[in-house]
Amino acid sequence: MAIKGAKTIAEYAIRKWLEEQNFAMEYFSLSMDGNRADLTDRRGESMTLVYRPETRSVHIEEPSG
């Protein structure tokens, strides 16, 4: 499946990672801020994903605290 609508390399990489992890995106919303993305489900629970250009990889950011 092609990744459509990505506006940045970071968004493309994150959407590709989500596809590879088998996320059914019709159940989630994704909001981008630079190299970071917030993935939110229908219940309002979310996680932050970070694209690291130096390693060309996507990681789940651990919550602080």
Backbone as a ProteinNet text record, in pm:
[ID]
protein_1_A
[PRIMARY]
MAIKGAKTIAEYAIRKWLEEQNFAMEYFSLSMDGNRADLTDRRGESMTLVYRPETRSVHIEEPSG
[TERTIARY]
84.4	0	88.7	53.5	129.4	91.3	188.6	164.5	125.8	3.4	-45.3	-68	-46.5	-79.4	26	140.9	246.1	306.3	324.9	377.6	526.4	582.2	724.3	781.5	912.8	978.6	944.6	940.7	907.6	767.6	672.4	536	530.6	600	604.3	661.4	773.2	838.1	747.8	680.2	591.3	471.7	410.7	296.6	338.2	457.4	507.9	529.8	586.5	608.8	475.7	375.6	243.5	184.7	202	152.2	224.3	355.2	433.2	394.4	347.4	305.1	158.2	95.5	-43.5	-146.8	-120.7	-220.9	-330	-454.7	-569.1	-602.2	-549.6	-555	-695.5	-795.5	-932	-980	-907.1	-943.5	-858.6	-767.4	-674.6	-668.7	-625.8	-593.6	-445.8	-382.6	-240.1	-220.5	-151.1	-119.5	32.1	87.4	231.7	274.5	394.1	459.6	608.8	658	799	825.2	920.3	954.9	876.9	778.6	699	554.3	492.7	352	278.3	157.7	69.5	-33.2	-37.9	-133.8	-238.8	-364.9	-472.9	-581.5	-631.1	-738.9	-873.8	-979.9	-1115.2	-1152.5	-1081.2	-1108.3	-1031.3	-945.5	-867.3	-730.3	-695.7	-563	-464.4	-342.9	-248.1	-106.6	-23.1	118.9	191.5	315.3	396	501	509.3	609.5	709	835.6	940.4	1020.1	1037.3	1123.1	1260.7	1362.5	1501	1572.4	1595.4	1653.7	1795.7	1871.4	2010.2	2017.6	1916	1911.8	1799.7	1721.6	1607	1514.3	1485.5	1402.1	1292.7	1189.9	1076.5	1074.6	1054.2	1051.1	930.1	880.9	775.2	843.5	797.1	855.7	794.1	877.4	829.7	779.7	664.8	612.6	709.5	723.2	809.3	730.5	803.5	736	741.5
-118.1	0	124.2	221.9	346.2	438.5	515.1	615.4	744.1	789.6	909	1022.3	1143.1	1261.7	1308.5	1241.2	1284.8	1415	1510	1640.6	1653.7	1564.9	1569.5	1428	1420.1	1289.9	1225.3	1303.5	1249.4	1188.7	1258.7	1205.5	1078.5	1078.6	959.6	841	862.2	754.2	702.5	792	751.1	674.9	723.7	652.6	514.9	506.4	377.6	283.1	332.9	250.9	199.4	285.7	245.2	136.2	150.9	49.6	-84.1	-79.4	-201.2	-269.4	-190.5	-243.3	-286.6	-277.1	-318.4	-235.6	-106.7	-18.7	6	-14.3	15.6	162.9	247.1	391.7	449.5	373.7	426.6	439.1	380.1	387.5	487	556.6	646.3	780.2	883.3	1010.4	1038.2	1100.3	1129.7	1278.4	1341.1	1483.1	1499.2	1570.1	1587.9	1723	1725.6	1848.9	1828	1870.3	1847.3	1698.5	1644.6	1503.1	1418	1477.2	1406.4	1393.3	1284.6	1263.4	1210.9	1258	1204.5	1116.2	990.9	894.4	875.9	904.5	900.2	804.9	722.4	630.6	694.9	621.7	675.8	699.5	637.4	657.6	775.7	835.4	950	913.5	785.5	743.8	769.5	808	844.2	799.5	801.1	779	869.5	899.8	988.5	907.2	931.1	867.3	973	934.6	1028.5	968.9	1048	1009.7	1067.9	982.8	1026.8	1022.1	1138.8	1140.5	1084.3	1098.2	1050	897.7	827.2	681	633.6	729.5	700	596	619.9	524	595.7	518.9	570.5	497.6	574.5	518.9	569.4	487.2	530.6	604.7	725.8	804.1	759.9	729.6	689.3	812.6	800.7	914.6	953.2	1082.2	1127.3	1127.6	1104.6	1111.9	991.2
0	0	0	-78.3	-87.1	27.2	73	176.7	104.1	124.1	54.1	152.7	104.2	181.4	278.7	286	378.2	327.2	417.7	380.6	407.5	490.4	524.1	524.3	523.4	533.1	666.6	773.3	905.5	905.1	848.2	843.3	759.2	647.1	562.5	640.8	708.9	784.2	895.9	965.5	1074.6	1019.8	912.8	853.8	800.1	742.2	693.5	810.4	920.3	1039.9	1094.5	1100.6	1148.9	1060.6	929.5	837	860.5	879.1	903	1034.4	1131.1	1260.8	1259	1142.2	1121	1198	1214	1272.9	1169.4	1207	1120.8	1140.4	1053.1	1074.2	1074.4	1029.5	1037.1	1181.8	1276.3	1417.5	1496.8	1430.1	1497	1424.9	1498.1	1433.9	1460.3	1363.4	1371.1	1353	1447.5	1432.8	1442.5	1345.2	1334.5	1389.7	1449	1492.3	1472.1	1356.6	1323.5	1304.9	1382.4	1374.2	1473.1	1539	1639.7	1592.2	1634.3	1599.8	1721.7	1741	1844.1	1775.7	1816.4	1765	1872.9	1839.7	1937.6	1890.4	1984.5	1949.1	1979.5	1951.7	1968.9	2114.3	2207	2350.3	2406.7	2325.3	2370.1	2423.7	2422.4	2466.2	2353.7	2390.4	2285.7	2320.1	2216.5	2234.5	2136.3	2169.2	2086.4	2013.2	1883	1798.7	1753.5	1744.3	1704.9	1589.3	1483.8	1372.8	1398.3	1391.2	1411.5	1276.7	1215.4	1081.2	1075	1182.3	1179.8	1168.1	1216.2	1204.9	1112.1	1062.2	974.4	1040.3	1167.6	1241.9	1319.1	1353.9	1430.6	1564.8	1671.4	1806.9	1882.1	1973.1	2064.1	2178.5	2205.3	2313.8	2446.2	2539.8	2673.1	2747.2	2815.7	2892.5	3003.3	3027.2	3136.4	3266	3372.2	3501.6	3578.2
[MASK]
+++++++++++++++++++++++++++++++++++++++++++++++++++++++++++++++++

